[in-house]
Amino acid sequence: MVYRSTIGGLALAAVLVAAAGGACAQDKQYPSWKGEWSAIFQRMPGQQLRFDPNKPFSKGQEAPLTAEYQKIHDDNLAEIAKGRQGLFLYHASCMPAGMPTMMSAGMFEYIITPDTTYIVADTDLRRIFTDGRPWPTDTAPTYQGYSIGKWLAEDGGSTYDVLEVETRGPFKGPRTYDASGLPLHFDNESTFKERLFIDKKDANILHDVITVFDHALTRPWTVDKTYRRSNAKYPAWDRTSCLEGTTYVTIGKEYYLVTQDGYLMPTTKEQMPPDPKYFPQAKK
């Protein structure tokens, strides 16, 4: 009887501890990441849209590409040298950049709820589900992928201070890290793991430590992206569509310039005009 009482007491204690732990988790407060955040870059020659903001553009990124994808990047740079867009054509044509490029530049807003954290990246939107759901098995391909996250209170306080996120595909593609056409694998099976947190020394600096797992890489590639919060009390949120005011048009895989008088102009030497076979032909 004493043995049974002891077991019963231990079981009751375990239940109470578990309940208390659950209550503590529920009592945690979510952080305030309100405001307008802008990506921080070290000023270096070349494009500022870079996956690793602390290294130079293009080859200066020192991406751990496989030999096959290093050649793809080299060939793409040769295309760009001719005046073409190469693999960056799709984003240059205003298609969404997707992950991870969408986290590389521009203005960001974080909207935190218990079930979902939303990241508004200019005109793109990420949903990070933190409600404990399982991974879906039948999602359609997207540019931003599917993200599941978990809030942690690593400082031991009453407020969550770290958001851990995993993002999986299927992705739409092709996707590149930057305008040099630095490529992700064409199988679009990337996985991204992130840790988002406020800097310990500056509450207006946000870190996104992001690791890429991709078949075009010889190893995972990790960078620390940082963002600065604006001191504006009421941010303007002046967001414009990529298509607004653009003077470029993509037809097939060709990229043309629209002149002020409304005519198509080539963007590279010896570029052929579009095929007008579906239009009535002008009489001579």
N, C-alpha and C positions, 0 to 999 in steps of 0.2 A: 504494500500500500504506500509506503514511504517512497519507494522507487517510482511508482506511478505518479505520485504527487510532484516529485522532483521533475520528471519528464514534462508533466503538464505545466509546471511553473516556467520551465525553460522555453517551452513552446509559446506560452503567453508572452514571455519577455521578448521573444523573437518577433512576434506579431506586433507588439507595441513599438519596438525599435524600428521595424519596417514602416509602420504607420507614421512614426515620428519623422523618419527620413523622407517619406513621401510628402508629409506636411511641410518640411523644410524646403523641399524642392519647389513646392507650390508657392511658398512664401517668397521666393527669390524675385527680385525686381529686374525688369528689363532695362538695359542702358538707354540713355538718350543720345542718339546719333543724329539729332535733328540738324537741319541746315543744309547749305550747299557746299559740297566737297569737290575740289578740283584736283586732278592728277598732278603729282609733282615730278618734274624731270630735271635732271642735270642738263644744262645747256651744252650741247655738243654739235659738231657739224652734221649736216644731213637732216633727214626727217626726225621729228620729235615723237612720232608714233612708234614706240618701241616696246617690245615685251619686257625686257629688262631695262628699266629707266636709268640705271646706273652705268650702262655700257653703250658704246656707239651703235649707230644704225647699221643694219644689214649684216655683213660679215663680222663687224665689230661686236655683234651679240654673242659670238662664239657658241652658237647653238650646237649641242652634241648630236648632230645629224648622222645618220648612217651614210655609208658611201653612196648608196643609190640616191638618197634625198639631198646629199650635198651636191651631186651632179645636177639634179633637178633645179636646185637653187642657182647654181652657176649658169646653167642654160637660161634660166629666167632673167638673170642679171644681164645677159647678152641681149635678150629681147628688149629689156628696158632701155639699154644703151642705144637701141634703134628707134626709140621714141614710143614704144608700145607699153601696155600696162602689164602684160604677162599674166601671172596667176592672180594679181591684184585687180584684174579687170572687173570682177563681179562686185567687189566693194566700191571700186571707183565708179561703177554704174549705179551706186546707191542701194545695192543689196545689203542686208544686215551683216555686220562684221562677224558676229557670233563669238563664242568663247574660243580663246581667251582674250582676243583683241578688244572686245567690248569693254573690258576692264582696264584698258591701257591709256585712254585719253578722254578728255571732255569733262563735263560736270556730272555729279552723282548725287542722288538723294536716297536715304535709307528710311524705310517705313517699317517699323517693327511692331508686330502683333504676336500674341502667344502661339498662333498656329503657323504663321507665314511671315517671313521677312522679305520685303520687296526692295530690289535695287533698281532705281530708275537711272539708266545710263544714257543721258541725252534723250533720244527718242526710243531707245530699246528698254525692255523690261525683263528683269529676272525675278522668278519666284523661288524662294528657298523655303521648303516645307519643313517645319520644326514640330509637327504634331505627332511624330512617331510612326508615320505610315510606312509600309513596306515599299520596296522598289517595284514599279509597275513592270509588266511583261509585254505590253502591247502599245507603247507610245509611238506616235508618229515622229519622224525626224524633224528636228528644229535646229536653228542656228545657235541658240543659247543652251541647249541641252536640258536635262532634268536634274534638279538640285534638291538634295535632302540634307538638312543641317541639324546641329545640336548645340544648344547654349550651355556654357560651362562657367562656373564661378571659381576660377583657379586661384584667386587671391583669398578665398575663404570668407569673403564678405557676403552681404545680403543682396548684392547686385551681380548679375551675370556680366562677365568681362571679356569672354571669348566666344566667337561663333565659329564652330568647325563645320565645314561644308564639303560634300562630295558631289560632283557633277558628272553625269554619264550621258552617253548618247542614247539612241542614234542621233547623229548630227547631220545637218545639211552641209554640203561643201561644194567646191573646195574652200578651205579656210587657210588664211595665212596669218603669221604673227605681225607682219608689218607690210609697208608698201613695196619693199624689195622682193616680195613674193616668198619670203622665208616660210617654207611649207609645213603644214601638218600632214599626216599620212592621208592619202586619198581614200582609205577604207573608212574614214570618219568614225573610228572607234576610240577616240580619245577619252581619257578620264582625268578629271582635275580635282585636286584636294586643296582646300584653302583654310587658313586661320585668319580671321579678321578680329582686330583688337585695337584699342586706343593706345597710343604711345604712353609709356610710363612717365615721361618728363613733360609732355605737351598734350593737353586734352583736346587740342585742335588738329592733331595729326592722327590719321587712321592708317593702320597697316593692313595689307592683304598679302600674306605670304602664300603664294600659289605654286603648286607643283604640278607639272604636266607629265602624264603617262601616255605615251604615244608611240606607235610602231615605227615612226620615222626617226625616233631618238634611240641612241645607244644606251641611254640611262635616263632616269627621271630628271627633269629640268626644273629647278626651284629658283624663284626670284621674290624679292620683297618690294611690292608696289606700295607707295605711300600717297596719301591724299590730304590736302589742307582744307580745313573748314573756313568758309567765309565768315567775316565778322558782321556781315549785313544782318540786321534784325529781321528784315522782311525780304528774302531773296526774290529776285525778279523772275527766275525760272524762264529766261528767254531762250526757248528751244526752237530751232528751225529745222525743217525737213531738208535732207540731203538734196532733194530735187529742186528746191527753191533757188531760182536764179542760176542754175547750172547751164553752162554753154557747151556741154558735152553730150553726146548721144552714142549708145552702143547698138550696133546692128550686127547680129551674129556674134562673131568674136572680134569684130573690128570696132575701133574707138575713133570717133570723128569729133571735130570742133564745129559748132554752129556759129557762123560769123554774124556780125551786127545786121547785115542785109538779108539774113535768113538762109544762107547757103551752107552746104556741108563743105568742110575744108579738111584735107588730110592732116593727120598728126604725126606721120612718119614718112620717110622718103619712099617713093614708088608705091605708096598705098593705093590699092585699087578702089574705085567707087562701089557703092552697093549695086547689086544686080536688080534692074528695074523690070524684070520680066513679067511681073504681075500688074504693071501699069500700062496704060495705053501709050504707044510709041508716038513721038512727035513726027509729024509729016515733014519731009524735007521739001 
